Amino acid sequence: MAARLFAHRPGLDGIRGYGMVVFMLWHVGALTVLPGLWVFMNVFFILSAFLITRLLLAERRSYGDISVHDFYVRRVRRLGPALLVMLGAVTLDGLFLAPDEEKAYLKGDILATLTYVMNWRLVARDDQYFEAFSHPSITRHAWSLSVEEQFYLVVPWLVVAVLALGRTRLARTLPFVLLAGLSALWATRLDLVGLGGQSHAYYGTDIRVQALALGVAAGVWSGHRGSGGALLKPRDPRDPLDGGRPWIEIVGWLGLAATLVAFVTIEPLAPWMFSRGGMLLTSIAATAWIIGCAQRRATPLVRVFSLPPAVYTGKISYGLYLYHWPIFIWLSRYLTGVNVWVLAVLTLALSYAAAAVSYRFLEQPIMKHGLGAFGRRRTGAAGFAGLAAVVVGALFVSGGTAQATAPVRDESVPQKVANIPQLVEGQPTFTAPKPPTKVALFGDSVPFHLVSRFPSGNFPGLEVVNLGTPGCDIVDAPVQWTPTVALGADAACRQNKATYEEKVRTSGAETFVIMPSLQLALRHQLRGRTVWLDDPAYVAAVRSKLSELTTKAEAAGARSVQITTVPCRRMSELNLPPQYRTELSRSPELVAEAQNPKRLNALISTWAKEENVPVVDLASAVCGDGYQPTLHGKKVYEDGIHFSPEATPMIWGWLAPQVLSKAGGRP
């Protein structure tokens, strides 16, 4: 009923439509030229808050009060059904298909999404939105839904309060402007150097209130007939957004222009966005754009955003947002090495189909008819059953760990593989150690996947212990991805570094193999400076950490500590966020080192010689003749970083004899 009180403004649907398509392309890594598209989330916040406020004011004008109960019921009808469908699919994936590294937090993530606290769950574990080498949660995108719903728990009460206490348009609008200002002031206190501060800055409701409060302020301001306290009637000719005020059109165009500039120029997590009110300024510009598109008459700005395809896409944008991220995660899992634009187009096509079906046959019927959409009893029972199925299913999702203390099988590689080709011609053959022995691999997701895909049937007597953690760098210094983004160890990485000594001891691993990360070849932030392999301070930090790992592993009972060199890659194959790829392309020397880490491997070899640590020269074995995308007919890397499932047995065929030999036959 409330939706009919505020006349449909197609220009607002168009903003959602254009915005969702562009945002999805950016979100899946296709639009590298728009590093600032992360700001678009605030546009969605402002737009949603504006529309909801106008509906609340229209309800008050038509019926004399605002039913907060009905408001919450409408929110559940609008958001609940499609959310349950998405979470149901994610739960089934977690139960039957998802690899272990994607399930590390899945159980809690599903429940946090269902209860709209996903953003704070991400903050609690220092999740980094712009991280390159981690496995993002399949429900990470639900953070924005959580922010909105947390705000909407209080916004109807706030609107009721300002209508009761304020007597003029200014008195009713000003509190929300002040709330936005307070949020911006609060943001200046964040420590953006630490991971916790960066995560809070991106996901925190208290920070995003800047955008939401401005949306409410715009709704309150435009919902009055004049400077007094009279509210607009439906289709009131005195609506300030009726298209008869040229200055609104001008302001709208200026807001659009400023927002587009922000998309092109603002770097991810640019400090000034938080420390100097940048988020508030860009939100003001976006609010002006939205007000311009909210005009009832078909002004030039409104016409640009009222094209039928854009309007329809805007109407199904909720489903597009819900479904696109899981679809992208699933496609990325199975279509490794595919061109990013091919992946993006497939994601958009499948998301569009899913959203259109969801809107037509699920969302619209329930929005219009509530529980009576498919028969009251059947709909109510189905809704309850769906909720129960998601909760129960989530509880049965095995809680994979971000770092495993025992091998975790990835079934993409059989337990025993026939006819494994030699990685290096004439390499030593594997001989089963007697007695059996254990080898622990420490590092990031590269050793993690090597262990999880270990074909144990081919290597009797050898047990491997997984001490790899996805995204975990060796050194305790943030990687300086861009001038504004420096990302360090997340909670899982810190935990693994704090507990690996005990895991070596309890597992009984007799050999400890350090597998340095490719991240060591990138710039780092050390004591407030950006450093690289040509900086003695950084070299000293790497050497110190390697020595610490060696000392602790030996103290935990490892008889042999070894270290591998870092193999070559091709930057064009790395699945990096677009802004990282753009930044790296500006540094040819850094790209050359990342592709063929000669300096890093020289550092490793020099340190190992001084510390009497055997070197397992994985780089020479994989890249002896330079970079090869395939070896013996097998694709080497599945995504530019990790050895592919088909190549992993070949890697182990070379690696296992090398490790055992350097440990003296048996560790």
C-alpha positions in Angstrom: 0.0 0.0 0.0 2.7 2.5 0.9 4.4 2.0 -2.4 1.4 3.5 -4.2 1.6 6.7 -2.1 4.8 7.9 -3.8 4.7 8.2 -7.5 7.1 6.0 -9.4 10.2 7.9 -10.6 11.8 5.9 -13.4 15.0 8.0 -13.3 15.8 6.4 -9.9 15.3 2.9 -11.2 17.7 3.9 -14.0 20.4 4.9 -11.6 20.1 1.5 -10.0 20.1 -0.2 -13.4 23.1 1.5 -14.9 24.9 1.4 -11.6 24.3 -2.3 -11.0 25.7 -3.3 -14.4 28.8 -1.1 -14.0 29.3 -2.1 -10.4 29.1 -5.8 -11.2 31.6 -5.5 -14.0 33.9 -3.7 -11.5 33.2 -6.2 -8.7 34.3 -9.2 -10.8 37.5 -7.4 -11.9 36.7 -6.4 -15.4 36.6 -2.6 -15.2 40.2 -1.6 -14.3 39.8 2.0 -15.4 37.4 2.9 -12.6 39.2 2.3 -9.3 36.7 4.5 -7.5 33.6 2.4 -8.2 33.7 1.2 -4.6 32.1 4.6 -3.9 29.0 3.5 -5.8 27.8 1.6 -2.8 27.1 4.9 -1.1 24.9 5.8 -4.1 22.8 2.7 -3.4 22.6 3.6 0.3 21.5 7.2 -0.4 18.9 6.1 -3.0 17.4 3.4 -0.8 17.2 5.8 2.2 15.7 8.5 0.1 12.9 6.3 -1.3 12.1 4.8 2.0 11.8 8.2 3.7 9.5 9.5 0.9 7.3 6.5 1.4 7.2 7.0 5.2 6.2 10.7 4.7 3.6 9.8 2.2 2.1 7.3 4.6 2.0 9.9 7.4 0.3 12.5 5.1 -2.3 10.0 3.8 -3.1 8.1 7.0 -2.1 10.5 9.8 0.6 8.3 11.2 3.4 5.8 10.4 3.0 2.2 11.2 6.5 1.0 12.2 5.1 -2.6 12.3 3.9 -2.4 8.7 7.3 -0.9 7.7 9.2 -3.9 9.1 6.7 -6.3 7.5 7.3 -4.6 4.1 11.1 -4.9 4.5 10.8 -8.6 5.3 8.5 -9.2 2.3 10.9 -7.3 0.0 14.2 -8.8 1.2 13.4 -12.1 2.8 12.3 -14.5 -0.1 15.2 -13.8 -2.5 17.7 -13.8 0.4 16.5 -17.3 1.5 16.9 -18.6 -2.1 20.4 -17.3 -2.3 21.4 -18.6 1.1 19.7 -21.9 0.3 21.9 -22.3 -2.8 25.0 -21.3 -0.8 24.2 -23.8 1.9 23.8 -26.6 -0.6 27.1 -25.6 -2.2 28.8 -25.6 1.2 27.4 -29.1 2.1 28.3 -30.8 -1.1 30.6 -28.8 -3.5 32.7 -26.0 -1.9 36.4 -26.8 -1.3 37.7 -26.6 2.2 39.3 -23.2 1.9 36.0 -21.6 0.9 34.3 -23.1 4.0 36.6 -21.7 6.6 33.9 -19.3 7.8 30.9 -20.4 5.8 28.7 -21.6 8.7 28.9 -18.4 10.6 28.7 -16.3 7.4 25.4 -17.8 6.4 23.9 -17.2 9.9 25.4 -13.6 10.0 23.8 -12.9 6.6 20.5 -14.2 7.7 20.5 -12.0 10.8 22.0 -9.0 9.0 25.2 -8.7 11.0 27.5 -9.8 8.2 29.3 -6.4 8.1 30.4 -6.6 11.7 31.4 -10.3 11.3 33.8 -9.1 8.5 35.1 -6.3 10.7 35.7 -8.8 13.6 38.0 -11.0 11.4 39.7 -8.0 9.7 38.4 -9.0 6.3 40.0 -6.9 3.5 37.6 -6.0 0.6 40.6 -5.3 -1.7 42.7 -8.3 -0.7 44.2 -10.1 -3.7 45.2 -13.6 -2.6 42.5 -14.6 -0.2 39.3 -16.6 -0.6 36.5 -14.1 -0.1 33.4 -15.3 1.6 30.6 -16.2 -0.8 28.3 -14.0 1.3 30.7 -11.1 1.7 28.5 -8.9 -0.5 25.7 -9.2 2.2 27.6 -6.7 4.3 25.8 -3.8 2.5 22.4 -5.4 3.2 23.4 -5.7 6.9 24.3 -2.0 7.0 21.0 -1.0 5.5 18.9 -3.1 7.7 20.7 -2.0 10.9 20.0 1.6 9.9 16.4 0.8 9.0 15.8 -0.6 12.5 15.9 2.9 13.8 15.1 5.1 10.8 11.2 4.9 11.1 11.5 5.9 14.7 13.8 8.8 13.8 11.4 10.0 11.1 8.4 9.8 13.6 10.5 11.7 16.1 11.5 14.6 13.8 7.9 14.9 12.5 6.6 15.2 16.1 9.3 17.5 17.4 10.0 19.7 14.3 7.6 22.1 12.9 9.4 23.2 9.7 11.2 21.6 6.8 14.5 22.8 8.2 13.9 21.6 11.7 13.0 18.1 10.3 15.9 17.9 7.8 18.7 19.3 9.9 19.0 16.4 12.4 19.8 14.0 9.6 22.4 16.4 8.1 24.0 16.6 11.5 24.0 12.8 11.9 25.8 12.5 8.5 28.4 15.1 9.8 28.9 13.3 13.0 29.5 10.0 11.1 32.1 11.8 9.0 33.8 13.3 12.1 33.8 9.8 13.7 35.5 8.4 10.5 38.5 10.7 11.0 39.4 8.8 14.2 39.9 5.5 12.4 43.4 4.1 12.2 43.8 3.1 8.5 47.2 1.7 9.0 45.9 -1.4 10.8 43.8 -4.0 9.1 41.1 -3.6 11.7 40.8 0.1 10.9 40.7 -0.6 7.1 38.0 -3.2 7.6 36.0 -1.0 9.9 36.3 1.9 7.4 34.8 -0.1 4.6 32.2 -2.2 6.3 31.2 -0.2 9.4 27.6 0.9 9.7 28.8 3.9 11.8 30.9 5.1 8.8 28.3 4.4 6.1 25.7 6.3 8.1 27.0 9.4 6.2 25.3 8.2 3.0 22.2 6.8 4.6 21.5 9.9 6.7 21.9 12.2 3.7 19.4 10.0 1.8 16.9 10.5 4.6 17.6 14.2 4.8 16.9 14.5 1.0 13.7 12.5 1.5 12.5 14.7 4.3 13.4 17.9 2.5 11.7 17.0 -0.7 8.7 15.6 1.1 7.4 19.0 2.2 5.4 21.5 0.2 7.4 24.5 1.4 9.4 25.8 4.3 6.6 25.0 6.7 5.6 21.6 8.1 3.0 20.6 5.5 3.7 17.2 3.9 3.1 16.5 0.3 0.0 14.7 -0.9 0.3 12.0 -3.5 1.1 13.7 -6.8 1.0 17.1 -5.2 1.7 19.8 -7.8 3.8 21.7 -5.2 6.3 18.9 -5.1 9.7 20.5 -5.2 10.8 17.7 -7.5 8.0 18.3 -10.0 10.6 19.4 -12.6 9.6 23.1 -12.5 12.8 24.2 -10.7 15.7 24.6 -13.1 18.3 24.8 -10.3 17.5 21.2 -9.3 18.3 20.0 -12.9 21.6 21.9 -12.8 22.5 20.6 -9.4 21.6 17.0 -10.6 24.0 17.3 -13.5 26.7 18.7 -11.3 26.2 15.9 -8.8 26.4 13.3 -11.6 29.6 14.9 -13.0 31.3 15.0 -9.6 30.3 11.4 -8.9 31.7 10.2 -12.3 35.0 12.0 -11.5 35.1 10.2 -8.2 34.7 6.8 -10.0 37.7 7.6 -12.1 40.1 9.2 -9.6 39.5 7.8 -6.1 41.8 5.0 -5.1 40.6 2.1 -2.9 40.4 3.2 0.7 42.0 6.5 -0.1 42.8 8.0 3.4 41.3 11.4 2.6 38.0 9.7 2.1 37.9 9.1 5.8 40.3 11.5 7.4 39.2 14.6 5.5 35.5 14.1 4.9 35.8 12.7 1.4 33.1 10.1 1.9 30.7 12.9 3.0 31.6 15.1 0.0 31.1 12.3 -2.5 27.8 11.4 -0.8 26.6 15.0 -1.1 27.4 14.9 -4.8 25.6 11.6 -5.2 22.6 13.0 -3.3 22.4 15.9 -5.7 22.5 13.5 -8.6 19.7 11.4 -7.1 17.5 14.5 -6.4 18.0 15.5 -10.0 16.8 12.1 -11.2 13.9 12.1 -8.8 12.1 14.9 -10.7 8.6 13.9 -11.8 8.9 15.6 -15.2 10.9 14.2 -18.0 13.8 16.6 -17.9 17.0 15.8 -19.9 18.6 14.3 -16.9 15.6 12.1 -16.1 15.3 11.0 -19.7 18.9 9.8 -19.7 18.2 7.5 -16.7 14.7 6.5 -17.8 15.5 4.3 -20.8 13.4 1.1 -20.5 16.4 -1.4 -20.2 17.9 0.7 -17.4 14.6 1.0 -15.6 13.9 -2.7 -15.8 17.4 -3.6 -14.7 16.9 -1.2 -11.8 13.7 -3.0 -10.8 15.5 -6.3 -10.6 18.7 -4.9 -9.1 18.2 -6.5 -5.7 18.3 -9.9 -7.2 21.2 -9.0 -9.4 23.1 -7.9 -6.3 22.2 -11.0 -4.3 23.0 -13.5 -7.0 25.9 -12.1 -8.9 28.6 -12.7 -6.2 27.8 -16.4 -5.5 27.6 -17.0 -9.3 30.9 -15.3 -9.8 32.5 -17.4 -7.0 31.2 -20.6 -8.6 32.3 -19.7 -12.1 35.7 -18.7 -10.9 36.0 -22.0 -9.1 35.4 -24.1 -12.2 36.5 -21.9 -15.0 40.1 -21.2 -14.0 42.3 -19.3 -16.3 39.4 -17.8 -18.3 39.7 -14.3 -19.5 38.2 -11.9 -17.0 35.8 -10.4 -19.5 34.5 -13.8 -20.5 34.0 -14.5 -16.8 32.3 -11.1 -16.3 29.9 -11.6 -19.2 28.9 -15.1 -18.0 28.4 -13.7 -14.5 26.2 -10.9 -15.8 24.2 -13.2 -18.1 23.5 -15.8 -15.4 22.8 -13.2 -12.8 20.4 -11.3 -15.0 18.5 -14.5 -15.8 18.3 -15.5 -12.1 17.2 -12.0 -11.0 14.6 -11.7 -13.7 13.0 -15.1 -12.7 13.3 -14.2 -9.0 11.6 -10.8 -9.5 8.8 -12.1 -11.7 7.9 -15.3 -9.9 9.0 -14.8 -6.3 9.6 -11.2 -5.3 6.8 -9.4 -7.0 4.0 -11.8 -6.0 5.1 -11.7 -2.3 5.5 -7.9 -2.4 2.0 -7.4 -3.8 0.1 -10.2 -1.9 2.2 -11.1 1.0 1.5 -14.6 2.4 -1.5 -14.8 0.1 0.8 -14.8 -3.0 0.7 -18.6 -3.3 -1.9 -19.4 -0.7 -1.5 -18.1 2.8 -0.8 -21.4 4.4 1.4 -22.7 1.7 3.5 -19.5 1.6 3.8 -19.3 5.3 4.8 -22.9 5.6 7.2 -22.6 2.7 8.8 -19.5 4.2 9.3 -21.2 7.6 10.6 -24.4 6.0 13.0 -22.4 3.9 14.3 -20.5 6.9 14.6 -23.7 8.9 16.4 -25.4 6.0 19.0 -22.7 5.7 19.7 -22.6 9.5 19.9 -26.4 9.8 21.9 -26.7 6.6 24.3 -24.0 7.8 24.9 -25.9 11.1 25.8 -29.0 9.2 28.3 -27.2 6.9 31.7 -28.5 7.9 33.7 -25.7 9.3 36.8 -25.9 7.2 39.7 -24.1 8.6 41.7 -21.2 7.2 44.8 -23.2 8.1 44.6 -27.0 8.5 46.6 -28.9 11.1 46.2 -32.1 9.2 45.9 -32.7 5.4 42.4 -31.7 4.1 41.6 -33.5 0.9 40.6 -31.6 -2.2 38.9 -34.2 -4.3 39.8 -32.5 -7.6 43.0 -34.7 -7.4 42.5 -38.5 -6.8 44.2 -40.3 -3.9 46.3 -42.1 -6.5 47.2 -40.8 -10.0 48.4 -43.0 -12.8 51.2 -42.1 -15.1 52.6 -39.0 -13.4 55.1 -37.4 -15.9 58.4 -36.2 -14.6 58.6 -32.5 -13.9 62.4 -32.6 -14.7 63.8 -35.2 -17.0 65.9 -37.7 -15.1 64.7 -36.5 -11.7 65.1 -38.9 -8.7 62.2 -41.3 -8.1 60.3 -41.5 -4.9 61.2 -44.3 -2.5 58.9 -44.9 0.4 60.7 -43.8 3.7 61.1 -46.4 6.4 59.8 -45.8 8.9 57.1 -43.4 7.6 57.7 -39.7 8.1 55.8 -36.4 8.3 56.6 -33.2 6.4 55.0 -29.9 7.2 54.6 -27.2 4.6 54.4 -23.6 5.8 53.3 -20.6 3.8 50.3 -19.2 2.0 47.7 -20.7 -0.2 50.3 -22.3 -2.5 51.4 -24.9 0.0 47.8 -25.1 1.3 46.6 -26.3 -2.0 49.6 -28.6 -2.5 48.8 -30.4 0.7 45.1 -30.5 0.2 45.7 -32.1 -3.3 48.4 -34.4 -2.2 48.0 -37.8 -4.0 48.9 -39.9 -0.9 48.5 -43.2 -2.8 51.5 -42.3 -4.9 53.7 -41.6 -1.9 53.4 -44.3 0.7 55.1 -43.6 4.0 55.0 -39.9 3.5 52.4 -37.8 5.4 52.1 -34.1 4.8 51.0 -31.5 7.4 49.2 -28.4 6.2 50.5 -25.2 7.7 49.5 -23.1 4.8 47.1 -20.2 5.2 45.5 -18.5 2.2 46.8 -14.9 1.7 49.4 -15.2 4.5 52.7 -13.5 3.8 55.9 -14.6 5.5 56.9 -11.2 6.9 54.9 -9.2 9.4 54.6 -6.1 7.3 51.7 -5.0 5.1 51.9 -5.4 1.3 51.7 -1.9 -0.3 49.4 -2.7 -3.1 48.6 0.9 -4.1 49.7 4.2 -2.6 46.5 4.1 -0.5 46.1 0.4 0.2 48.5 -1.5 2.5 47.2 -4.9 3.6 48.8 -7.1 6.2 48.0 -10.3 8.0 44.4 -11.1 8.7 43.2 -13.0 11.8 43.7 -16.4 10.3 47.2 -15.6 9.2 48.1 -14.2 12.6 46.7 -17.2 14.3 48.7 -19.6 12.1 51.9 -17.7 12.8 51.2 -17.8 16.5 50.4 -21.5 16.6 52.5 -23.2 14.0 55.3 -24.1 16.5 52.8 -26.0 18.6 51.3 -27.6 15.5 54.7 -28.8 14.4 55.2 -30.3 17.9 51.8 -32.0 18.2 51.8 -33.3 14.6 55.2 -34.9 15.0 56.4 -33.4 11.7 60.1 -34.2 11.3 60.7 -31.9 8.4 59.5 -28.3 8.1 59.5 -26.8 4.6 59.1 -23.0 4.3 57.5 -22.0 1.0 57.9 -18.2 0.7 55.0 -16.3 -0.9 55.1 -14.4 -4.2 54.0 -11.4 -2.0 57.6 -11.1 -0.8 58.5 -9.8 -4.3 56.0 -6.9 -3.9 56.4 -3.6 -2.0 55.8 -3.6 1.7 55.2 -1.0 4.3 57.8 -1.1 7.0 57.9 1.4 9.9 55.9 4.0 7.9 58.0 3.6 4.7 57.3 1.9 1.4 60.2 -0.6 0.9 61.2 -3.3 -1.6 63.9 -5.8 -2.2 66.4 -3.1 -2.9 66.0 -1.7 0.6 68.4 -3.1 3.2 65.7 -2.7 6.0 63.3 -4.9 4.1 65.9 -7.5 3.3 66.8 -7.6 7.0 63.1 -8.0 7.9 62.8 -11.0 5.5 66.0 -12.6 6.8 64.9 -12.1 10.4 61.6 -13.7 9.8 63.1 -16.7 8.0 65.5 -17.2 10.9 62.7 -17.0 13.4 60.7 -19.6 11.6 63.7 -21.9 11.5 64.5 -21.5 15.2 60.9 -22.2 16.3 60.5 -25.2 14.0 63.6 -26.8 15.3 62.6 -26.0 18.9 59.3 -27.8 18.2 61.1 -31.0 17.1 61.7 -30.6 13.4 65.0 -32.3 12.6 65.3 -30.7 9.2 64.2 -27.2 8.1 64.2 -26.5 4.3 63.1 -23.6 2.1 61.9 -23.5 -1.5 62.6 -20.9 -4.1 59.7 -19.0 -5.6 58.7 -20.1 -9.2 58.0 -17.8 -12.1 54.5 -16.6 -13.0 52.8 -14.3 -15.6 51.2 -11.2 -14.3 48.6 -11.3 -17.1 47.3 -14.6 -15.6 47.0 -13.4 -12.0 43.5 -12.9 -10.8 44.3 -9.5 -9.2 41.8 -6.8 -8.4 41.8 -4.2 -11.2 43.3 -1.4 -9.2 46.2 -3.6 -8.1 46.9 -4.6 -11.7 46.8 -1.0 -12.8 49.3 0.0 -10.1 51.7 -2.8 -10.8 51.7 -2.0 -14.5 53.3 1.4 -13.6 56.3 -0.4 -12.2 58.1 -2.5 -14.9 60.9 -3.5 -12.5 58.4 -4.8 -9.9 56.4 -6.7 -12.6 59.6 -8.3 -13.9 60.5 -9.4 -10.4 57.1 -10.8 -9.7 57.1 -12.7 -12.9 60.7 -14.0 -12.4 61.7 -13.4 -8.8 65.5 -13.4 -9.3 66.2 -10.9 -6.5 63.9 -12.7 -4.0 65.4 -16.1 -4.8 68.9 -14.7 -4.5 68.0 -13.4 -1.1 66.5 -16.8 -0.1 69.6 -18.7 -1.3 72.1 -16.3 0.4 70.2 -16.6 3.7 69.9 -20.3 3.4 73.6 -20.7 2.8 74.5 -18.6 5.8 72.0 -20.5 8.0 72.9 -23.9 6.6 69.3 -24.5 5.5 68.9 -26.8 2.4 67.3 -25.0 -0.6 64.6 -26.9 -2.6 65.0 -25.1 -5.9 61.3 -25.3 -7.1 61.9 -22.3 -9.3 64.5 -24.0 -11.5 62.4 -27.2 -11.7 59.2 -25.3 -12.9 60.9 -22.6 -14.8 64.2 -24.1 -16.0 63.5 -23.1 -19.6 61.6 -19.9 -18.7 57.9 -19.6 -18.1 55.8 -22.3 -19.6 52.0 -22.2 -19.4 52.0 -26.0 -19.8 54.5 -28.8 -19.0 54.1 -32.3 -20.4 50.7 -31.3 -21.6 49.4 -30.2 -18.2 48.5 -26.6 -17.4 50.9 -25.5 -14.7 48.8 -22.9 -12.9 45.1 -22.8 -12.5 44.8 -19.1 -11.8 48.3 -17.7 -12.3 49.3 -18.4 -8.6 48.3 -22.0 -7.6 49.5 -25.2 -9.2 46.6 -26.7 -11.1 45.0 -30.0 -10.0 46.4 -31.8 -13.0 49.9 -30.4 -12.4 50.0 -30.9 -8.6 50.9 -34.7 -8.8 53.7 -33.8 -11.1 55.0 -31.2 -8.7 54.9 -33.7 -5.8 56.6 -36.3 -8.0 59.6 -33.9 -8.1 59.2 -32.3 -4.6 58.8 -35.3 -2.4 62.1 -37.0 -3.4 63.9 -33.6 -3.1 62.7 -33.0 0.4 63.4 -36.5 1.6 66.9 -36.4 0.1 67.8 -33.1 1.6 66.6 -34.4 5.0 69.1 -37.2 4.7 66.9 -40.0 3.5 64.5 -39.6 6.4 64.1 -36.5 8.5 
